[in-house]
Amino acid sequence: MTTLKELQKLSCNYIDNLIFYLYQFLDKQYNHYRQKGFLHGLSGGVDSATLLKLIVDRYGPESITCLITNLDDFSNPNDLNDAKELCDELGVKYHFINITKAVEALKKTFNGLNDCPKDNLASRIRIAIACELSVKHNLRLLFAGPYSEWAIKGGDIIGGATAHCYPFGGLYKSEVYAIAKKIGLPEKFIKKVTSNSSLEKENYKQDTNYGLKFSDVEKLLMFFNGLISEEKVAHIPNDKRVFFHYLLKVFEKDIDYPSLDRDEPERFGRKEFFAQFDKFPFET
């Protein structure tokens, strides 16, 4: 395994330094706790795939086990296949579990859950399985959601996002994309669009982005944190800016989780990195 000093010598730009910083965080998680490795929920999206490859590249395939779950008529078959293929390519052990019957049984048991979207229940069942595997095999449970998505969803920390640590919790989605490209993640993951299939499957109309495109959410977060100019958010209505700023303050006050220090990357060029962006990676 490459030492951190060796990695630092190889770090010649912002993303290299960001990867070095991530490995500092992951080294502490891997070495300072009496656990046998990592457990990782793999969705088939860019965040979880990037984290998996980062860990395998540094610690080897035996250091991590993945959990892949399927919910009939909800989970994207392409994402599931991509997740399994990535594990096979990297030589990583994984558990593939269909949770459809468990979700339906839970809905039938409690009448008040009949109108609850399937994915809400599925996320709780998924994390119950993950926690059990974590305890049984003494593995450190990871969650790959970046800061941008935490700010939208409030992190769902009492349910679907329960974990021991959150390596990307201090990163913007744009940085995850850049890391994915840097480490050679297959292009099919990088080209995927952030989505929620429950919006179509269950006619669940709640707008989880508060009426904003995800690219605008990312830009607002950067603007409020002094990373980009007001010019880049000028197209976003002022009422949405004010509302989102309020939500962000509530989120940051009420939720604390073990992740990268979000301000630390600014020491080695985060603002300059984002200044290069004419278009963000996930903009269409």
ZAMARGU-4260 file (C-alpha; in steps of 0.2 Angstrom, whole numbers, plus 5000, padded with zeros to 4 digits):
<rodrens>
0) 5000/5000/5000 | 5007/5017/4995 | 5011/5028/5010 | 5003/5045/5013 | 5020/5053/5011
5) 5022/5044/4994 | 5005/5050/4989 | 5008/5067/4994 | 5024/5068/4983 | 5013/5062/4968
10) 5000/5075/4972 | 5002/5089/4959 | 4985/5097/4958 | 4969/5100/4967 | 4961/5083/4964
15) 4977/5074/4968 | 4977/5083/4985 | 4959/5080/4988 | 4962/5061/4986 | 4977/5062/4997
20) 4966/5071/5010 | 4952/5057/5008 | 4965/5044/5011 | 4970/5052/5027 | 4952/5051/5033
25) 4950/5033/5027 | 4966/5028/5035 | 4960/5033/5052 | 4944/5024/5049 | 4953/5008/5043
30) 4967/5008/5055 | 4961/5016/5071 | 4946/5006/5075 | 4945/4987/5079 | 4936/4982/5064
35) 4940/4970/5050 | 4936/4981/5035 | 4923/4991/5027 | 4904/4988/5023 | 4898/4998/5008
40) 4880/5000/5001 | 4883/5000/4982 | 4869/5008/4972 | 4877/5008/4955 | 4878/5027/4955
45) 4893/5038/4953 | 4896/5042/4972 | 4895/5024/4979 | 4905/5017/4964 | 4919/5031/4966
50) 4921/5027/4985 | 4922/5008/4981 | 4936/5011/4969 | 4945/5023/4980 | 4945/5010/4994
55) 4950/4995/4983 | 4964/5005/4975 | 4972/5009/4992 | 4967/4994/5003 | 4964/4980/4991
60) 4947/4971/4987 | 4948/4960/5003 | 4946/4976/5013 | 4928/4979/5009 | 4911/4970/5007
65) 4897/4978/4997 | 4878/4977/5000 | 4867/4978/4984 | 4848/4978/4986 | 4834/4976/4974
70) 4816/4983/4976 | 4805/4976/4962 | 4797/4989/4951 | 4808/5002/4958 | 4827/4998/4957
75) 4835/5002/4940 | 4840/4985/4933 | 4855/4994/4924 | 4861/5001/4940 | 4860/4984/4949
80) 4870/4976/4935 | 4883/4990/4934 | 4885/4988/4953 | 4887/4969/4952 | 4899/4970/4937
85) 4910/4983/4946 | 4912/4972/4961 | 4916/4957/4949 | 4929/4968/4940 | 4937/4974/4956
90) 4936/4957/4965 | 4925/4963/4979 | 4913/4951/4988 | 4895/4957/4988 | 4878/4952/4995
95) 4864/4954/4983 | 4847/4954/4992 | 4829/4957/4986 | 4820/4967/4999 | 4803/4968/4990
100) 4794/4955/5001 | 4801/4964/5017 | 4794/4981/5011 | 4777/4974/5007 | 4776/4964/5024
105) 4780/4980/5033 | 4766/4990/5024 | 4754/4976/5028 | 4759/4975/5046 | 4756/4994/5050
110) 4741/5002/5042 | 4748/5019/5044 | 4762/5015/5031 | 4750/5011/5016 | 4753/5028/5009
115) 4772/5029/5012 | 4783/5028/4997 | 4791/5012/4994 | 4809/5019/4994 | 4806/5027/5011
120) 4803/5010/5019 | 4816/5001/5008 | 4829/5013/5014 | 4826/5008/5032 | 4825/4990/5028
125) 4841/4991/5018 | 4850/5000/5033 | 4844/4987/5045 | 4852/4973/5034 | 4868/4984/5033
130) 4869/4986/5052 | 4866/4968/5055 | 4880/4963/5043 | 4891/4976/5050 | 4889/4969/5068
135) 4890/4951/5063 | 4906/4953/5053 | 4914/4968/5062 | 4914/4979/5047 | 4914/4998/5047
140) 4899/5005/5038 | 4901/5018/5025 | 4889/5031/5017 | 4894/5039/5001 | 4882/5054/4999
145) 4891/5070/4996 | 4888/5087/5005 | 4877/5093/4991 | 4865/5079/4993 | 4865/5080/5012
150) 4860/5098/5011 | 4845/5094/5000 | 4839/5079/5010 | 4844/5083/5027 | 4855/5068/5026
155) 4841/5056/5031 | 4853/5052/5046 | 4839/5043/5056 | 4836/5031/5042 | 4843/5027/5025
160) 4860/5036/5029 | 4864/5028/5045 | 4883/5024/5045 | 4899/5024/5055 | 4907/5037/5044
165) 4904/5048/5028 | 4919/5050/5018 | 4911/5061/5005 | 4901/5071/5017 | 4913/5086/5015
170) 4913/5086/4996 | 4903/5094/4983 | 4896/5082/4969 | 4907/5091/4956 | 4922/5085/4966
175) 4916/5067/4967 | 4914/5067/4948 | 4932/5074/4946 | 4939/5061/4958 | 4929/5047/4948
180) 4938/5053/4932 | 4955/5054/4940 | 4955/5037/4947 | 4948/5029/4931 | 4931/5024/4936
185) 4922/5017/4921 | 4914/5031/4910 | 4896/5023/4912 | 4896/5028/4930 | 4902/5046/4927
190) 4888/5049/4913 | 4874/5044/4925 | 4862/5057/4930 | 4856/5060/4948 | 4838/5053/4949
195) 4825/5046/4960 | 4815/5032/4951 | 4801/5033/4965 | 4795/5050/4957 | 4789/5040/4942
200) 4785/5023/4949 | 4773/5030/4963 | 4768/5047/4957 | 4777/5053/4972 | 4777/5072/4968
205) 4787/5080/4982 | 4801/5090/4975 | 4816/5085/4985 | 4826/5099/4977 | 4814/5113/4982
210) 4810/5118/4965 | 4829/5119/4959 | 4839/5109/4947 | 4853/5099/4956 | 4866/5109/4947
215) 4858/5125/4954 | 4858/5117/4972 | 4877/5114/4970 | 4880/5132/4964 | 4870/5139/4978
220) 4880/5129/4991 | 4896/5135/4983 | 4890/5153/4982 | 4885/5153/5001 | 4902/5146/5005
225) 4911/5159/4996 | 4918/5148/4982 | 4910/5156/4966 | 4904/5173/4961 | 4886/5179/4962
230) 4886/5180/4943 | 4885/5161/4942 | 4869/5160/4953 | 4861/5176/4945 | 4848/5166/4935
235) 4841/5158/4952 | 4826/5168/4958 | 4830/5178/4974 | 4816/5170/4984 | 4823/5152/4981
240) 4840/5158/4986 | 4834/5165/5003 | 4823/5149/5006 | 4838/5138/5002 | 4850/5148/5013
245) 4838/5146/5028 | 4837/5127/5025 | 4855/5126/5024 | 4858/5135/5041 | 4845/5124/5049
250) 4854/5108/5042 | 4871/5113/5047 | 4865/5118/5065 | 4856/5102/5068 | 4866/5088/5060
255) 4883/5083/5064 | 4892/5068/5056 | 4909/5060/5055 | 4916/5066/5038 | 4929/5076/5030
260) 4931/5094/5037 | 4922/5103/5023 | 4933/5119/5024 | 4949/5109/5024 | 4951/5108/5005
265) 4950/5127/5003 | 4968/5127/5009 | 4974/5119/4993 | 4964/5127/4979 | 4946/5123/4980
270) 4940/5140/4975 | 4952/5141/4961 | 4946/5123/4955 | 4928/5129/4954 | 4933/5145/4946
275) 4938/5135/4930 | 4920/5128/4928 | 4910/5135/4914 | 4898/5120/4915 | 4896/5108/4930
280) 4898/5090/4927 | 4880/5085/4929 | 4872/5100/4919 | 4862/5096/4904
</rodrens>
